């Protein structure tokens, strides 16, 4: 029986990989990755020469058929993203779903847990996290306003991802919807040299990044305390 591994990789610091993940990446027949150049850096660090193949949102059906063919031959494959845990706000979820639908129990799908920007950010936020609402990346237009209203009314901590070129606009929208008593925590560049976690009201964070525009770099994890 072939095994399809979903392998978490570091979100910044290349030392943040589990012993099991490093072993699996050596042992499989092929590693599927968003960007082969990014994954090669990780594999090279751990002296791994496993072949790689790109798989991402724009991959053609023919590439999926090749993956299915390899699994039918009994080959073990690993799926990684550029950083963190695959399938969480990641196109790999579609591939996993198709493999389950096509092969059922004939292919074992196994999680190799590890780094995740979501878990890392929540762990240092200081916000209640016994339960929280994760929204992934917010839509750019349709449905965006509805989600901000949902965040405003939520009694749970709400977490989502945001890009650097939209973070100021997002903080402006949070300012429109939230009272100054609602704490917002932003985490960026987690595990990297310029890691930063800042907290305050939406107004305070807008002021902070207005004074430090050079800090608007890297993807952000945005966490909003419940009401």
N, C-alpha and C positions, 0 to 999 in steps of 0.2 A: 504493500500500500504506500502510495506517495504521501508525503507530508508537505503542507503549505504553511510556512511559518510567517507570522506577522510580528516583525521584530522592531522594538523601540530602539532608537539610536540617540546619541547626545543632541541636546538642543543648542549647544555652544561649545562647552568644554569637552574635548574628545575623550577625556578620562572617564566621563560619565556613561560608561557602557558596562553592562553586567558581564560577568564571566561566561554565563550561559549564552548571551547574545553573541559574544566574540567567538565562542566555539561553534555555534550554529552557522554563523556566516562563513566560517572556514569549511564546514562539513557539507553544506548544500551544494547542489549542482549549478545553481544560477541564482543571482541576486537581482530582483526587480527594483528599480529605483526611479525617483523623479528625475534626477539629474546625475548621470553616471560620473561626471567630474566631481561632484560633491561627495558622492559615496566612495569614490576611489581614494579620496584623502583619508577617510576613516579606515578603509580596508588596508591601505598602505601602512598606516600607523600600527596596525596589529598584524603586519606581515601576512596578509591574506590575499591570495591571488585568484579567488573565485571569480568566474566570468560574471559580467553584469549586463543588464539590458534595461533600457529606459521604459518606464510605464507611467503615464500621467494622463491628465484630463483629455488631452487631444490625441491619445494613442488610437490607432485604427483597429477595426475589428480583426484584421488579419493578425495583429500582434496578440490579441486575446486568444485567437485560435491556436497560435504557436504555443502559448502558455498551457492551454488545455491539452494539446498534443504531448507536451513534455510530461504533464501529470499522468496522462494515460500510459506513458512509457515507464512510469514508476519513478520519475525524477523528483527529488526534493527541491523545493523552491523557497526562497525567502523574499518577503516584501518589506521594503523600508521606505521611509519618506526622507526628505532632505534633513529633517530634524524632528525628533520627538516620536510619538507613537502613531503609526499609520492608521488610517481610516477615521481618525478624529478630525473633522473638518478637512478631509483629505479624500481624493478620488479613489483611493484604494478600497474604500468601502463597497464600491460598485463591483469591483473584481471579486472580492470575497463573497458577495451575495451571489454572483454568477457561478462561482465554483461550487457553492453549497447547492444551488439549484440544479446544476448539471451532474455533479458527481455524488451528491448525498453523502453516505457514509463511506464511500469508496476512496475518498481523499480525506485525510485527517488535517484539520485546520487548527493550528496550535499557536497560542499567544506567547510571545517572549517579552514580558513586561519590562518597563524601564522608564527612561526620562519622558516627561510630558510637560509642556509649558503650562498647561492648565493646572495640573497638580502642584507644580513647583510654585506658581504664583499664589494660589490659594493658601498654600502652607505658610507663606510669609506675610500674608495680607493683614492678619489680625482680625479679620471679619469672621462672623459666625459661618461655619462650614459643615455643620452636621447634615445639612442638606442645602443645596444651592441650585440655581437655574443657569444652565450653560446654553448660550445662543450661537456659539460659533462666530463666524464673520457676519456682521449685520449686512443686509442688502443695501446697495447703493441708493436705490430709489424706492421702488414699490414695496410697501409694507414697513418701511423704516420708521415712519412716524408712529405707526401702531405699536412697534416694539418699544419705543421710548415711553409710550403711555403704559405699556405692560411693566416696564422697569419701575416707573413711578409708583405703580400700585402694588408692586410685589412686596410680600412680607419676608421673602427669602433673599439672601445675597444673590445678585445676578452677575454672571461672568460672561464676557465676550472678547473676541479678538478684534484689533483695529490696526490699520496700516498707518505709517507715519504721515502720509500726505492727507489723511482724513481725521487725524486725532483731534486737531483744534476744532474742526467743525463738529465733531462728536461731543467734545466737552461743552461747546456752545449749546448743543441740543440738550445735554444733561442739565445745564444751567437753567434752561427754559422750563424744564419739567420738575426739577428737584428742589426741595427746600435746602437752605444752607446747613441744616442739621444732618443731612444725609451724607455720610462719608463715602468718598470715591478713592479707590486705590489703583494706581497705575504701575505696572511692572514692565520693564523693557530690558532687552539684552541679557536675559537671565543666564547665569553661569559664565558669562563672557567678562572681559576686562572692564567694560563700562556698564556693568549691571547696575540697575537703579530701580528702587521702589519708592514711590512718593504717595502720600495720602493727604487728604483734606477735602474741602468742599469742591464742587465743580468750579466755583468762582476762584478759589485759591489755586487750583491746578492750572486754570487758564492763565492766571497771573504769573505763575511760576514758569510755565513754558513760554509765555510772552517775553519774560526776562532772560530765558535760557533757550533760545531757538536752536542752538547747537545740540541740545539734548533730544530733539525730535528726530530720532534715528532708531531703526530697528522696529520690528513688529511689537505692538503693545498688547498686554493683557489688561483689560479694564474690568474692575470689580466694584460693584455698587452695593452698599449695605441696604438691607431691607428696611421698609418703613416701620 
